[in-house]
Amino acid sequence: MKMLSKVFAKKMFGAYYEGLARALPVCLLIFWGIRLSGFRAVVSPFVLYLMTGTFTAGIMWQGLASGEQADEMQNLFMLPFEGKSLNVSYVTVLGACTILTRTAVLLAVLYAVSDWNWTEITGSILWVVHTVLLTACIYGWKTYWYMWGPWAVFVLAAVLFLQDSVWFFLVLAGSSALALGLIQHMDEYGFYTPERGDGQRQKSRRHVLVWHYFFRYLTAHKNYLFNTAVLWGIGGMLPFFFRGMEGRFVVPVGFAVLTVNTPLCILLSCDPALLRAVRFLPDGKRRFCLPYVLFLFLCNLTADGIFLVSFQIQTGGVTGASVGTMVYFALQSAVGSVFLEWFYPIRNWKIESDLWHHPRKYIVPAIMLLLAGAVGTNPAVLPVLVALLAAEGMLL
């Protein structure tokens, strides 16, 4: 078990555990930076547990479903192993990676903005550990879907009604022990999810078009579709939070916020083999990047269109200039995302979760926020920005 844990740890944290060495100082820097700023907010224990639990479960599930991890486990299956040791080692290391490099950042922010006692801090740490075990258990035993609903309701009820009592810790301990026991008795292939579509034959040229690749890729990665649908839902709710603000400032900001569609903007980074193949193809840059820009443009335009329609319904005041701004922001963010993917792809990542949360994801939204401020202050700069967009397209 120790050897298996070491193999997984070096894969997820790096050969010399440099990923862990980087994460902990960042958490301390975030905590003290916010703490010393004097900013405070009231966060109830239930919200603390709900936020950290949802976030940890999402990251953990994403790591378990990663195609990169499936390939790694497939290599291990060629060696002698004990199913119980493999499952526990895998969940332990992946859970530690999730908590120490992802959830720790969220905890640092929550601990910094509010005052907590040691009972709540201990409870939140035990809660994220329990979330890791429960998520892994649900993923490995997902065919028994009918048992997870009552279990989840029971745990949430404990969080809601027992969060301030010793019974809450007992419930977490019992639920964690049960999840760990189920993980130990899980089939050793329970965490292995082979890539869909392996071995499929291409029957004609029309099956290898870039657009077919995009749609087949999305249908094979349902979490990408779910993330996009959530973003579109956020686009419909954003105008509610912008009520009372002037439309010419709010509308560009809304468009900028909706550019954070991480999974669709890392299609080359998450598939290094595809990136190499496209670069080696004759005129591969134009044949891939142009459809990729159009694909992202349509996705962005859909989100922005939902936002604009919702804004018109709730506030009103949408003009032709707003529609033109929408088209510009959708196209500009698409060009910027493809530009980064082609010239600065993310390399040396360990698991797919590293891609989703890489700092590079904020570059395009940050630029779009600056442009939103410029357009909101002086709409006359929009034609200049359109000219610059045309120049970017020529460079790409």
Sequence and secondary structure as in RCSB ss.txt:
>XXXX:A:sequence
MKMLSKVFAKKMFGAYYEGLARALPVCLLIFWGIRLSGFRAVVSPFVLYLMTGTFTAGIMWQGLASGEQADEMQN
LFMLPFEGKSLNVSYVTVLGACTILTRTAVLLAVLYAVSDWNWTEITGSILWVVHTVLLTACIYGWKTYWYMWGP
WAVFVLAAVLFLQDSVWFFLVLAGSSALALGLIQHMDEYGFYTPERGDGQRQKSRRHVLVWHYFFRYLTAHKNYL
FNTAVLWGIGGMLPFFFRGMEGRFVVPVGFAVLTVNTPLCILLSCDPALLRAVRFLPDGKRRFCLPYVLFLFLCN
LTADGIFLVSFQIQTGGVTGASVGTMVYFALQSAVGSVFLEWFYPIRNWKIESDLWHHPRKYIVPAIMLLLAGAV
GTNPAVLPVLVALLAAEGMLL
>XXXX:A:secstr
 HHHHHHHHHHHH TT HHHHHHHHHHHHHHHHHHHHT      HHHHHHHHHHHHHHHHHHHHT HHHHHHHHH
HTTS   HHHHHHHHHHHHHHHHIIIIIHHHHHHHHHHS   HHHHHHHHHHHHHHHHHHHHHHHTTT GGGHHH
HHHHHHHHHHHSTTSHHHHHHHHHHHHHHHHHHHTS TTTT    TTTT    SGGGGSHHHHHHHHHHH HHHH
HHHHHHHHHHHHHHHHTTTS HHHHHHHHHHHTT  GGGG TTTT HHHHHHHHHSTTHHHHHHHHHHHHHHHHH
HHHHHHHHHHHHHHT    HHHHHHHHHHHHHHHHHHHHHHHHS   S SSHHHHHT GGGGHHHHHHHHHHHHH
HH GGGHHHHHHHHHHHHHH 
